[in-house]
Amino acid sequence: MTGMLVSKVFMSAFGAEMRDVMQRLDLVPDVFHLPDEAHARLPAADCEHIEVA
């Protein structure tokens, strides 16, 4: 699976279109978002899995 880092704003604006494209391409990505807290970080395992940002 492809790990994708996208913002919550992007998903709210373009999530439906992204899901349509992914479905047509027969892809099931793992979607990651940055934590809401300003100084929080993604776990290292998540970062290693992200291929598209």
N, C-alpha and C positions, 0 to 999 in steps of 0.2 A: 504494500500500500504506500501511496505517496503521502508524506506529511506536508501540510500546507499551513503556513502562518499568515493569517489574515486578521484584519481588525474587525471588531464588532460593528463598527460603522460601515465598513465594506460589506459585511454579511447582510446588514439590514438593507443596504441599498441594492446590492447585486447578488444576494444569496440565491434567489430563485433562478436567475440566469445561470449562475455557476452550477447549481444542481442539475439544470437541464443539460448543460454541456457535458458535465461529468457522466450523466446517465447515457447520453449518446455515445460517449467514448468508452462506456463500460468501465469506468473508474469509480472506486470507492475510497476517496481520500480520508485521511485522519486530519481534521481541521483543528488547529490550535489557535488560541488567542492569548495575547499578553495579559498577565494578571491585572486586575483593576487597581491594585495598590501601586503607587508610583515607584517604590523601591523594591518591589517584589520581582523575582526572577522565575523564569521557567525552569523546571528540573532539567538536569543535564540529559537524562534519557529522552525527554521530549525534544530538546535541541538537536540531539543526534538523529532523530527521526525526521526532522523537517528538511524537505528538499526544495520547497518552493515558498517564497516569501513575497 
